[in-house]
Amino acid sequence: MSNPPRRFIPMSQFATDYPVLLIDSEAPLRELNNCVSERLNAVLNYLHLMACTSHPDYAENDINTVTNMARIMVQDVNDVFRVIEQRGFDSAEAQ
């Protein structure tokens, strides 16, 4: 027997033991896509800015902060993409 789909799917988290951020798997695909697009564009623009900026006095902590921010944003994108993909697979199976 398969598990029934859950409407609210927890996002990946590493700082908490309990999921606090959830994705509404029934949200309109356009809204899910807008969420992914916003996060992906933000992280790409930020990383582009960092790559084009010369900071000879970068501390190791600065690089870790930038890397961690990018990881969190890309993980958000990945989590929402999984919901979008599952919705696509579910609708393909229904046809």
BELZINOR-V570792 format. One record per residue. N is the residue number from 1. PSI is psi as a letter, one per 20 degrees, with the letter a starting at -180 (999 if undefined). Layout:
<<N/PSI> <N/PSI>>
This chain:
<<1/p> <2/q> <3/p> <4/q> <5/q> <6/q> <7/g> <8/o> <9/p> <10/q> <11/q> <12/p> <13/q> <14/i> <15/i> <16/q> <17/i> <18/p> <19/p> <20/i> <21/p> <22/q> <23/p> <24/o> <25/i> <26/j> <27/q> <28/q> <29/h> <30/g> <31/g> <32/g> <33/g> <34/h> <35/g> <36/g> <37/g> <38/g> <39/g> <40/g> <41/h> <42/g> <43/h> <44/g> <45/g> <46/g> <47/h> <48/g> <49/g> <50/h> <51/h> <52/i> <53/p> <54/o> <55/n> <56/i> <57/k> <58/p> <59/q> <60/h> <61/h> <62/g> <63/g> <64/h> <65/g> <66/g> <67/g> <68/g> <69/g> <70/g> <71/g> <72/g> <73/g> <74/h> <75/h> <76/g> <77/g> <78/g> <79/g> <80/h> <81/h> <82/g> <83/g> <84/g> <85/g> <86/h> <87/g> <88/g> <89/g> <90/g> <91/h> <92/h> <93/h> <94/h> <95/999>>
